[in-house]
Each structure stands twice: as C-alpha cells, then as structure tokens.
Amino acid sequence: MVTGLLKCFISYEEETTVKLLIVKGKGRAFCAGGDVAEVAQSINNDTWKYGADFFRTEFLLNYIIATYSKPQVSLLTGIVMGGGAGVSIHGRFRVATENTVFAMPETALGLFPDIGASYFLSRLPGFYVTHPWTIP
C-alpha cells in the first residue's frame, strides 16, 4: 500500500488534470495497519533490512503528503491505525465519521509512535485523546 500510494502521489504531482486527491479505505477500515507486525516478525525471522526499507518508503510518503502542492482529502471511515494515521494526518483535510476508530498500535509493541504522532496528537483540540495514542 505504501509503495502504491507513493507512486500515485509522485505521478499526480505533475499531472495537470489532477486538482485534488481523495484517499479512502476499502471495506471496514481506512487503514488497519499490519505493517508493524510484519516488520517485527521479519526482525525475528530474517533481518532488519525489510523494516528499514519499509520505514524509508513510509516516511518518504509522509513527507511528500505533508509538502504536497495539491489538496488531499482523507475520508476516515472505520479503523485508522499506524501508517494510516500518517497517510491521513499529513494531508490537508481529514473527514472523520461516527465510525472512525483511531489508534497507534506501535506503542503496544514497545515502539515509539512514529509518523509524527507525538506531534499531532499533542495538538488536538479538546479531549480527543482519552487514552494514550487512541482517539475515540
């Protein structure tokens, strides 16, 4: 998913007919993660290289989204976890619904909340963060 989105963002940046990007999930989740578990498993079974490559691509995508010249709207319906938070939060607009469940599962695995989560979660208005790294 990260590699596919990166290719789309890079190609649409120069495409003059594309004026707006809308990012949405399929099914019951915007993005339910899974990448962190796969990275952790690869370290135990194989090597750290898979994780290094994955996070390099993910953080490059987050940077491109954060500095993108065209507006991005993320439709956050259902589960938004980990990398899905980065794909959505760094874009210009986010639309949450009553079915949005937002979480940073990295912390339960002993990892720091990457993708800038400690920055954006600490700046949410009101009482959105009722449990560490979870937005109801």
C-alpha positions in Angstrom: 0.0 0.0 0.0 2.7 2.5 0.9 4.7 1.8 -2.3 1.5 2.1 -4.4 0.5 5.4 -2.7 4.0 6.8 -3.1 3.8 6.1 -6.9 0.4 7.7 -7.1 1.4 10.9 -5.3 4.6 11.3 -7.3 2.9 10.8 -10.6 -0.1 13.0 -9.7 2.1 15.9 -8.6 2.9 16.8 -12.2 -0.4 15.7 -13.8 -2.2 19.0 -14.6 -5.6 17.4 -14.9 -5.5 16.2 -11.3 -6.6 19.0 -9.0 -7.5 17.1 -5.8 -6.6 13.8 -4.3 -9.2 11.8 -2.3 -7.9 9.0 -0.2 -10.3 6.4 1.3 -10.2 2.9 2.5 -12.0 -0.2 1.3 -14.3 -2.1 3.5 -14.4 -1.5 7.2 -11.1 0.2 7.5 -9.3 3.3 6.1 -6.1 1.5 7.1 -5.8 -1.1 9.8 -2.1 -1.3 9.9 -0.5 -4.7 9.8 2.9 -3.2 8.7 4.3 -3.0 12.2 3.5 -6.7 12.9 5.1 -7.7 9.6 8.2 -5.6 10.4 8.5 -7.1 13.9 8.1 -10.6 12.5 10.8 -10.0 9.9 13.3 -8.9 12.5 12.7 -12.2 14.5 12.8 -14.4 11.4 15.1 -12.8 9.0 16.7 -9.4 9.1 16.2 -5.7 9.8 16.5 -4.8 6.1 12.8 -5.3 5.4 11.9 -2.9 8.2 14.5 -0.3 7.2 13.2 -0.4 3.6 9.6 -0.2 4.6 10.0 2.7 7.0 12.2 4.6 4.5 9.4 4.4 2.0 6.7 5.2 4.5 8.4 8.3 5.9 9.2 9.5 2.3 5.4 9.1 1.6 4.6 11.1 4.7 7.0 13.9 3.7 5.6 14.1 0.2 2.0 14.2 1.6 2.9 16.9 4.1 4.5 19.1 1.4 2.2 18.3 -1.5 1.1 21.1 -3.7 -2.4 19.8 -4.3 -5.1 19.3 -1.7 -5.7 15.9 -0.2 -8.9 14.8 1.5 -8.8 11.7 3.6 -12.1 10.0 4.3 -11.6 8.3 7.6 -14.3 5.7 8.0 -13.7 2.7 10.2 -10.3 1.7 11.6 -7.4 4.1 11.2 -4.2 2.7 12.7 -0.5 3.3 12.4 0.6 4.0 8.9 -3.0 5.0 8.0 -2.7 7.8 10.5 0.4 9.1 8.7 -1.3 8.9 5.3 -4.2 10.9 6.5 -2.9 13.3 9.2 -0.2 14.9 7.0 -2.7 15.7 4.2 -4.6 19.0 4.1 -8.1 17.7 5.0 -9.4 14.8 7.1 -13.0 13.8 7.4 -13.8 11.5 10.4 -17.2 9.8 10.8 -19.0 8.4 13.8 -17.4 5.0 12.8 -13.8 6.2 12.9 -11.5 4.4 15.3 -8.1 5.9 15.5 -5.1 4.2 17.2 -1.3 3.9 17.3 -0.7 0.2 18.0 3.0 0.7 17.8 3.1 1.7 21.4 1.6 -1.7 22.5 4.5 -3.4 20.7 7.1 -1.3 22.5 7.8 1.0 19.6 7.6 4.8 19.6 4.6 6.3 17.8 6.2 7.3 14.5 4.8 9.3 11.6 4.8 12.4 13.8 2.1 11.1 16.1 3.6 12.6 19.3 3.4 16.0 17.5 -0.1 15.9 16.1 -1.8 14.0 19.0 -0.5 16.6 21.5 -2.0 19.4 19.4 -5.6 18.0 19.0 -8.2 20.4 20.5 -10.4 19.5 23.4 -10.4 16.0 24.9 -9.8 13.9 21.8 -7.1 11.8 23.3 -8.7 9.9 26.2 -6.3 7.0 26.2 -2.6 7.1 25.3 -2.5 7.1 21.5 -6.2 6.4 20.9 -8.8 8.8 19.6 -12.4 7.7 20.2 
